[in-house]
Amino acid sequence: RQLRARVWFGPETEGPPGHAHGGSIAAVLDEVLGLAAWAAGYPIVVGNLNVSFRSMLPLQRVVTVETDIVSAEGRKVMVHGRICSGETVYAEGEALCITIPGR
């Protein structure tokens, strides 16, 4: 019910000078939150993704993505996650995932 991954944001993800673009951060959260649900046995699509940006994420730094499956009721699976390094949280996300019928 938890997934952890290490991620590196290279120069091609630059938004604000020297920092990762918010779109690249959101894309990583979309991918990893969905992957967490799939890895837990839920074949899903992401129906809604909310991202809260907490700190600017410097480029070329390895950070951790941590996820938790919060609930699974009917076809709805809620997954929360964050991108962090030590005590610094760069972004938090929550995905409402919908299971794919017949899968």
N, C-alpha and C positions, 0 to 999 in steps of 0.2 A: 504493500500500500504506500510505499515511499520509493522515490527514485532520486538519485543524486548523479550529477554529471559535472565535469569540468569544461569550461568554455573559454575560448580566447577570442577577443574582438580585435581583428587586425585593422590596418590602415584603410582598407576598402570600406569599412563600416563607419568611417568618420562622419560625424554630424558637426557639433560644436568643435572648434579647433582642439585637437588632442583628446577628444572624447567620442564614445560610441553614439551613433544616431539612435534616437528613440525607436525608429522603425525596425532597426536591426535587433534591438533589445526585445521588442514586442514579438518579432518573428521567432526568436529563440524561445520565448515563453510559450508561444502558440505550439511550437513543435514539441517541446519537452513536456508540457502539461498534457497534450494529447497522447504522447508516447507513454507517459505514466499510466494513463487509463488503459491503453492497449496492453501494456506489459502486465497489468493486473487482471487481464482477461476480459476487458470490456471493449468490443469493437465499436468505435465511436467516430463521430465527427464533432468538431467544436461548434457549438451553436452561439456562444457568446464568450467574448474574451475581454476582461477588464484589466488594464495595466495601470499601476500607480508608480510613477518615477520618484524615487526618494533622494538619490544623489547622482551626480554626473559620474559616468563610468569611464575611467581613463583607458585609452587604447593600449593594446599590447600587454594586458595584464590577465593572467589566468584567474578566473572567478568560478564560483560554485553555483550551480542551480540545484535547489532543493525543492521537492514536491511532496505533497501529501494528498491522498484521496480522502476527502472530507466526508462524502456521503454518496450513496448509490440507492436511489429509490425509483422503482419502475424503470423507465428508459433514461432517466436523468442521472448523470454522474458529475459530482462537483469536485474539481481538483484545484488546490491552491499551491502556489509556489513563489519562490523568490530567487533573485540573483544577488549573491553576497560574497564578501571576502572578509573573514574574521567577523568583527562586530558591525562592519559597514554593510548596509542594505542598499543596493543600487536601484532595484525595482521589485515590486511585488505584483503578482498576477493571480487572477482567479478565472477558471474556465468552467462554463456550464457545458458539459458534453452530453450528446444525445446518442444512445446506442443505435446501431444500424439494424433495422429489422431483418431477420432471416440470416444473420451472420453468427 
